[in-house]
Amino acid sequence: MSKSNLPAPVATVALEVAGTTAVGGRESNEDSILVLDLAGTLADPRNGSQAMLVAVADGMGGHDGGEVASAKAIEVLQQTISGHAATDAAHALKSAFRKANEAIIAAGTDGTGTPGMGTTLTAALLLGKYATIASVGDSRAYLVREKRLTQITKDHTMVADQVAANAITPDQAKSHPQRNILTHALGTKPKLDPSLPGIFEVALLPGDRLLLCTDGFFDVLQTDDYTHALVSADPGVAAAALVQLATDRGTTDNVSAVVVAAIPTRAPVVDLAAVPHKPQRSNVSTIYAVIAVLVVLALLAAFILGIVA
């Protein structure tokens, strides 16, 4: 088989995605989520790979304000990525975050929103098994691999900075009175900090789960809660289970989750009709060939016997 006729590379995982959002412990829901199949709208350089865009946003500024900010961030993210070539996923996400920041600022002054409103935003651009994640604020992305939970993103909060500076421990941060105070968010400053958004890249393995979620879970769920829900169910069931569990445990915030499951796939069967091969003899030709060999052997045996006699 020549190199040009080898089967095309196949994906090792197929992506299944689902998300849900709920009011949780608030009177209104200022969260927004996105689950978007980019098939046909994104130039994907990895031939045959799935292309997905997922995101969660947690709005701030009270009813209307926070709701408008998170919805605006998701809207601009979707519009920007859908029309962008996927040659550089990180660049595409950075561009989308900056445009979202500008759109929220504009909405706060033109009457469609409220001044001072803002939102967190964590998004993942998935090209086959490759996930590029961007984040501003404290909505998180987690990876579950072999039943182990790892936080991928870094919180932009006062307590996260204190933990990084070794001023407090991670355990102290969980109950710190300032744990929800953000240091960065979309819409709070005219220009997004040049270091933002934070960019993280992950290659998904078969069986992995990627979770994007808002901070309504953090005070009421433990590590085992996440892993148990994510490894034991499909994405839709897992997202709903996490939201319900946080609500049952008395979360005081909105709760939103998007779950990506990396489902193992098998290589497709090679189309033998498309593979060059040498022509095979028909059954009739094979029979004639066998008979001819037998006749030659018989004549040779007779000749040898005649000499011996």
C-alpha positions, 0 to 999 in steps of 0.5 A: 500500500503506498503512502498516499493510499493509507487511511486518514488519521482518525480521532481517538475520542468523540466529544459529547457535551451538555450543560445546565444552569439554575437559579440556585440560592438566588431570586434570579439567574445572572449566569449564562452558558454556551454549548455550540457545535462549530461544524461548518462555521469554523475552519478546523485544520485537523481534518475530520475532528469535531469543533465545539465551543463551550462556556460559562459566565457569572454576571455581576451587578444585580438583576438585569445588570449581571444578566445582561453582562453574562449574556453579552459575553456569551453572545460576543464569544459565539459571534467572534469564534464562529467566524474565526479560522482555527489556526490559532485557538488561543488568539481567537479566544483572546480576541473574543474576550477583548471584544466581549469586554468592550461590548459590556462597557458599551452596553453599560453606557448606552442604556441596554445595561447598567453602569458597572456591570461585569461578568466572569467568563470561562470558555473552551474551544475544542478541536478534536481532543485538543482543548484550549481554555480561556478564563477571566474571573473565578468561574473554573475549568476542571479536568477529571482523569482516572477519577482524579480532579484537577483545577485547570484555571486560576481564580482571579480573586484576592484570596487566590493571590494571597494563596499564591503569595503564601500569605494564607493556605488553600484551606484557609482560602475556602472559608475566607470572608473575601474569597468572592472578591474578584481582581479581574472581570469583563466589563469592569475596566475599559481595557482588559489587562494585557495578561488576560485572559488566562490561557490553558491547553489540554489534550483530552484522553479517552475517558476524560471529563472536562467541567466548566462551572460557576462559583456557586458550587465551590462552598458546598461541594467537595472533590469526591462530589465532582468526581462521582458525578462526572465519571458515573454518568453521561454529560447531561446527567452529570451536569444536572446532578451537580446543579441539583446537589449544590442546590440541595446543599444550600448554595447561596448563588446561581449554579451553572455547569457544562460537561465535556466527555471524551468518549473512546472511539475505534478506528474505522474499518478500512475500505478494501475496495479503495486499497490497491491490490494485486488481482487474484486468480479465480477459483476455476483458474486455481483448480486448473493449476492444481490439476496441472501440477498433479499431472506433472507429478504423475508423469515424473513418477512414471518416468522414475519407475520406468528407469528403475524397472 
